[in-house]
Amino acid sequence: MTQTRDTDRDSSPRGRRGGVFSGLSLFLRQVVAELRKVVRPTREELVAYTSVVLVFVIAIMIYVSVIDFGFGRLVLFVFGGGGG
């Protein structure tokens, strides 16, 4: 028979005292504490990051459009999609 210590029982979720509201309160306090650690970018950094994201998204859109157009033409060529 194995013996359990009190510390083992207290570390389990059922061993803790409190309820849903105390757990929710702890969670919200931790969220607020983490949000206080957040460093907000400067205006110049924000413009730079936004520009990088927009350029990347536009480049991916162009790439996917070219691939889609190519596959569309290949399907029409293979399956004879010409109306004549």
C-alpha atoms as one frame of an Amber mdcrd trajectory, in Angstrom:
protein
   0.000   0.000   0.000   1.389   3.397  -0.951   1.262   6.374   1.294   0.349
   9.812   0.018   1.529  12.982   1.572  -0.676  15.990   2.200   1.265  17.992
  -0.379   0.363  15.448  -3.071  -3.306  15.817  -2.288  -3.155  19.626  -2.251
  -1.567  19.780  -5.715  -4.508  18.024  -7.325  -7.388  20.137  -8.657  -9.832
  18.570  -6.183  -7.546  19.209  -3.204  -7.682  22.975  -3.582 -10.146  25.019
  -1.605 -12.385  27.494  -3.337 -14.625  27.175  -6.270 -15.261  28.334  -9.745
 -15.254  31.996  -8.804 -11.963  31.862  -6.919 -10.383  30.082  -9.871 -11.812
  32.634 -12.272 -10.591  35.448 -10.051  -7.073  33.971  -9.986  -7.126  33.561
 -13.764  -8.201  37.161 -14.331  -5.536  38.484 -11.947  -2.896  36.498 -13.837
  -4.169  37.807 -17.168  -3.978  41.407 -15.950  -0.469  40.807 -14.560   0.683
  39.410 -17.928  -0.919  42.273 -19.861   1.016  44.753 -17.740   4.228  43.156
 -19.049   3.287  43.846 -22.676   5.474  46.393 -24.427   3.551  48.356 -27.019
   5.371  49.226 -30.250   6.112  52.809 -31.221   4.282  54.386 -34.142   7.295
  53.843 -36.430   7.538  50.169 -35.451   3.810  49.713 -35.985   4.010  51.232
 -39.485   7.029  49.041 -40.303   5.354  45.840 -39.047   2.129  46.657 -40.878
   4.041  47.316 -44.103   5.880  44.006 -43.829   2.642  42.119 -43.261   0.858
  43.829 -46.160   3.761  43.193 -48.568   3.902  39.541 -47.489   0.131  39.061
 -47.882   0.149  40.704 -51.327   3.081  38.526 -52.407   1.291  35.365 -51.251
  -1.907  36.491 -53.012  -0.005  36.962 -56.272   1.717  33.581 -55.882  -1.548
  31.733 -55.200  -3.285  33.552 -58.075  -0.544  32.544 -60.528  -0.667  28.921
 -59.337  -4.482  28.908 -59.560  -4.416  30.384 -63.063  -1.806  27.820 -64.124
  -3.786  24.878 -62.754  -6.952  26.226 -64.355  -5.264  26.428 -67.752  -3.784
  22.926 -67.258  -7.217  21.462 -66.445  -8.751  23.132 -69.507  -5.926  21.794
 -71.651  -6.184  18.225 -70.308  -9.960  17.963 -70.274 -10.642  20.080 -73.331
 -12.644  22.931 -71.905 -12.701  24.844 -75.189 -16.196  25.577 -76.473 -15.333
  24.944 -80.100
